[in-house]
Amino acid sequence: MASSKNGVHILVFPYPAQGHMLSLLHLTHQLSIRGVAITILVTPKNISILTQLLSANPAIQTLVLPFPEHPKIPTGVENVKDIGNHGNGPIILALSKLEGQLIKWFKSHSNPPVAILSDFFLGWTHHLAEKIRIPRIAFYSSGAFLTACFDSLWRNPEAVNPRSEIKFEDLPNAPSFPWDQVPSLFRRYKEAESDPDLELLKNSMAANGLSWGYIFNTFYELENEYLEFLSKKIGYQRIYSIGPLNLLHGPEQMNVKSDSNNGEVFSWLDGCPDGSVLYVCFGSQKVLKKAQMEALANGLERSGVRFILVAKPLTAEQVAEGFGSVPEGFEQRVVGRGLIIRGWAPQVHILSHRAVGGFLSHCGWNSVLEAIAAGVMILGWPMEADQFVDAKLMVDYLGAAVQVCEDGDTVPDSDELAQKITESMSRDRTHRFKAMDLRDKAMEAVKVGGSSNKDMDRLVKELDQLLYLTRPNKNV
Ligand code: UDP
């Protein structure tokens, strides 16, 4: 394992959304144990997410700056989980107001960071880094396929016609998507009324393409075509694919603590045959409408398959807006065959239990990587954001997942869903073998000498060189 000989100091700036933050915290831990000196920037309400990271790595410093106000963000909201995905644009714009304070902090620091490592939703940090004359490294909590699509969209958003099929003819496999499957941040940008904020958002996203380096939470064997495309066609330099980060040992429970009775879940799983249980969870944010939840519950019941269903508790506001919880009587009808977790599930641990053989998922990238790491086949129901892109990769290009439903508003037909679940969970599906093959490849990638391990070493060595190559400009 390569380590930093110079104790080079970098600033890590995560984006405050569950799906973005966890993987960057895993990477921060890996860099810290390799001797890189780190300051991590958060706003006050997100500091508790760092607890495990900081106790495992006491050398990591924190920089806590107040969350800047924005008219579209209610007071007290500092994380996407508290506002929903539509809050991404405003949160990006609010955080960009930290630039002035950050420049001051750099100027007053006795040993300022020589690079900024920030989430790809914080593209504006490229311009900040330029002002200080240090490199910015973009961290992609997502994969290379999504990045290649995003890059194409944000490079020339004016050329994109929202009324037509969106084709990426240059990309490997020439993918195309109907407009409503294009990543939601871009769709919201194109569909919004003209607003000066939108120009800032576009510039921030486009600035990613100017970064000094690019780190992806993916692995070469999963996305080689797209990693090579990014480096050759788009000219991204210094590409590092270092994932799946969740396969590297990190501080326990960096994930938010689960609030269900886990003992009961695992003792129930212990009594189930290998690969017989379907785990159903739609990520950290998504809740289903009442009719969708009813159709899902009926589908699970009729499938005859063992399952664990994660159903987040709803607020009164969500109930009033038509979101639905598990239907009355459902739990009693499936007793012994189905478990319901009402709250935060220990997803990574559940997926790695030998009894779990399938994962009905919205195809968020972390969920995809966690399924791969566990060798569990995905039954995809992509709904928004990056999920259609992730599902296309897994279902159409890799044949390691099946699609059972699509779109955030669709109410599936319960009988069809039940049939798809029963068929998918049958043992002889080639997709299940492919999922296991991907797990083996992922394990190889993170081993010493594997593709991700080599890239992590290369990253640490190149960061180390920055101590000699960059001299932060204090006269900004
Ligand atoms: N997660 C979890 N328990 C839950 C719901 C989600 O541990 O009950 C974790 C899951 O393991 C994953 C993350 O939350 O690491 C969700 O990220 P993903 O990219 O899949 O979806 P998003 O939440 O960004 O839509």
Boltz pocket constraint, residues with backbone or C-beta under 6 A from the ligand:
constraints:
  - pocket:
      binder: B
      contacts: [[A, 18], [A, 19], [A, 20], [A, 22], [A, 255], [A, 256], [A, 281], [A, 282], [A, 283], [A, 284], [A, 285], [A, 286], [A, 310], [A, 343], [A, 344], [A, 345], [A, 346], [A, 347], [A, 348], [A, 363], [A, 364], [A, 365], [A, 366], [A, 367], [A, 368], [A, 370]]
      max_distance: 6.0
